[in-house]
Amino acid sequence: MICCLGLIDRKYQTVKLHLTLMNTTFKLTKEERNGKNFITFDATEIMKAHENTIFGETTLKQIHISQRHTISSNGYYIATAKINLLEGL
């Protein structure tokens, strides 16, 4: 579907959907963040400890298809496209 909308080139038809739960980028200093250094960790124990935790509810209003390696004036990735989930409700 994303291909049909013209959002990605046909040769890159696979899309990796992900959600960032914990971003370790800011743990590094500016000098350490040269595009090659990153910190990884195994969050298995954290996930196990909170497997029954309810953090609340929210209404998802929009999905942003973000362009990697970009930054907008508000400090977030530039949205290539936005899908309004409340449209027509």
C-alpha positions as CSV (number, residue, x, y, z in Angstrom):
1,M,0.0,0.0,0.0
2,I,2.8,2.4,0.8
3,C,4.3,1.7,-2.6
4,C,1.0,2.5,-4.3
5,L,0.9,5.9,-2.5
6,G,4.3,6.7,-3.9
7,L,5.9,7.0,-0.5
8,I,8.7,4.5,-1.1
9,D,10.7,3.4,-4.2
10,R,9.6,0.0,-5.5
11,K,13.0,-1.5,-4.9
12,Y,12.6,-0.8,-1.2
13,Q,9.1,-2.3,-0.7
14,T,9.8,-3.8,2.7
15,V,9.0,-1.5,5.6
16,K,10.3,-2.1,9.2
17,L,7.7,-0.9,11.6
18,H,9.1,-0.2,15.1
19,L,8.4,1.6,18.3
20,T,11.1,3.1,20.4
21,L,10.5,2.4,24.1
22,M,13.8,3.6,25.4
23,N,16.2,5.7,23.4
24,T,19.8,5.4,24.6
25,T,21.1,7.9,22.0
26,F,21.2,10.7,24.6
27,K,23.3,8.7,27.0
28,L,26.3,9.3,24.8
29,T,28.1,12.7,24.6
30,K,28.0,14.6,21.4
31,E,31.5,13.5,20.6
32,E,30.6,9.9,21.2
33,R,27.5,10.2,18.9
34,N,29.4,10.2,15.6
35,G,27.0,7.9,13.8
36,K,28.9,4.8,14.7
37,N,28.6,4.5,18.4
38,F,25.4,3.3,20.0
39,I,24.5,1.6,23.2
40,T,22.3,-1.6,23.2
41,F,20.9,-3.4,26.2
42,D,18.7,-6.4,26.8
43,A,15.3,-5.2,28.1
44,T,14.0,-8.7,28.7
45,E,14.0,-8.4,32.5
46,I,12.3,-5.0,32.4
47,M,9.6,-6.4,30.1
48,K,9.1,-9.4,32.4
49,A,8.9,-7.2,35.5
50,H,6.1,-5.1,33.8
51,E,4.3,-7.7,31.7
52,N,1.1,-7.1,33.7
53,T,1.5,-3.4,34.3
54,I,-1.2,-1.1,32.9
55,F,0.3,2.3,32.0
56,G,-3.0,3.8,30.9
57,E,-4.9,4.3,27.7
58,T,-4.6,6.8,24.9
59,T,-6.3,7.5,21.6
60,L,-4.0,7.2,18.6
61,K,-5.0,10.1,16.4
62,Q,-2.3,10.1,13.7
63,I,0.4,7.9,12.2
64,H,3.4,9.7,10.8
65,I,5.6,8.1,8.2
66,S,8.9,9.6,9.1
67,Q,11.9,10.2,7.0
68,R,15.1,8.9,8.7
69,H,18.1,11.1,9.2
70,T,16.0,14.3,9.1
71,I,14.9,16.8,11.7
72,S,12.1,19.3,11.5
73,S,11.8,22.7,13.2
74,N,10.1,21.0,16.2
75,G,13.0,18.6,16.8
76,Y,11.2,15.5,15.5
77,Y,11.8,13.5,12.3
78,I,10.2,15.1,9.2
79,A,6.9,13.4,8.4
80,T,6.8,12.2,4.7
81,A,3.1,11.4,5.2
82,K,0.5,11.6,7.9
83,I,-2.5,9.3,8.3
84,N,-5.3,10.8,10.3
85,L,-7.1,7.9,12.1
86,L,-10.0,10.1,13.3
87,E,-10.9,11.4,9.8
88,G,-14.6,10.6,9.1
89,L,-15.5,9.6,12.6
